[in-house]
Amino acid sequence: MSRLPRAAALHVGEFAVGVVVAYAAVGGAFALSQAIWPVLAVALVMIGLAVAAEVHWGPQATGLVAGLVATSLVAAGLFAVFSLLIYRLN
């Protein structure tokens, strides 16, 4: 039996962990501050951590890195737009 299914399952699990960590960090920053700049700062920190993990561990951390980067960017954009919308409605 090849190791491809096991490796794929490992990357999917890493992706899920990356998504949860990034969303919790960016969502937590939004919940505490409800401002744009802390949310963007936390997203940039998460992307920096993802880049550091990719450089350090290489292809073994690809799922984690993909989850962190994608979710950090999407969540930061979502919360920034939401914050601007609330500000504009007031």
C-alpha positions in Angstrom: 0.0 0.0 0.0 1.3 3.4 -0.9 1.8 6.2 1.7 -0.1 8.7 -0.4 -3.4 8.4 1.4 -1.7 8.7 4.8 0.3 11.7 3.7 -2.8 13.4 2.2 -4.7 12.7 5.5 -1.9 14.3 7.5 -1.9 17.4 5.3 -5.7 17.7 5.6 -5.4 17.5 9.4 -2.7 20.1 9.4 -4.8 22.4 7.3 -7.7 22.0 9.7 -5.5 22.9 12.6 -4.1 25.9 10.7 -7.6 27.1 10.0 -8.8 26.8 13.6 -5.6 28.6 15.0 -5.8 31.4 12.4 -9.5 32.0 12.8 -9.3 31.9 16.6 -6.4 34.4 16.6 -7.9 36.9 14.1 -11.4 36.5 15.5 -10.0 37.0 19.0 -8.3 40.2 17.9 -11.5 41.4 16.4 -13.6 40.5 19.5 -11.2 42.3 21.8 -10.6 45.4 19.8 -13.3 45.7 17.1 -10.8 47.8 15.1 -9.1 47.2 11.8 -5.4 47.6 12.6 -5.1 44.9 15.4 -6.9 42.4 13.1 -4.5 43.1 10.3 -1.5 43.0 12.7 -2.6 39.6 14.0 -3.1 38.3 10.4 0.4 39.5 9.5 1.8 37.8 12.5 0.0 34.6 11.6 1.4 34.8 8.1 4.9 35.4 9.5 4.5 32.3 11.7 3.4 30.3 8.7 6.4 31.4 6.6 8.7 30.5 9.5 7.1 27.1 9.8 7.5 26.5 6.1 11.1 27.5 6.1 11.9 25.4 9.2 10.0 22.2 8.5 9.6 22.4 4.7 7.1 20.2 2.9 6.1 18.5 6.0 4.2 21.6 7.2 2.5 22.5 3.9 -1.0 21.8 5.1 -0.5 23.9 8.3 1.0 26.7 6.3 -1.9 26.7 3.7 -4.5 26.8 6.5 -2.8 29.6 8.4 -2.1 31.8 5.4 -5.5 31.4 3.6 -7.6 31.7 6.8 -5.6 34.7 8.1 -6.1 36.6 4.9 -9.8 35.8 4.5 -10.7 36.3 8.1 -8.8 39.6 8.3 -10.5 40.8 5.1 -13.9 39.7 6.4 -13.5 41.4 9.8 -12.1 44.5 8.3 -15.0 44.9 5.9 -17.4 44.1 8.7 -15.8 46.7 10.9 -15.9 49.3 8.1 -19.6 48.5 7.5 -20.5 48.9 11.1 -18.6 52.2 11.3 -20.3 53.4 8.1 -23.8 52.5 9.4 -23.3 54.5 12.6 
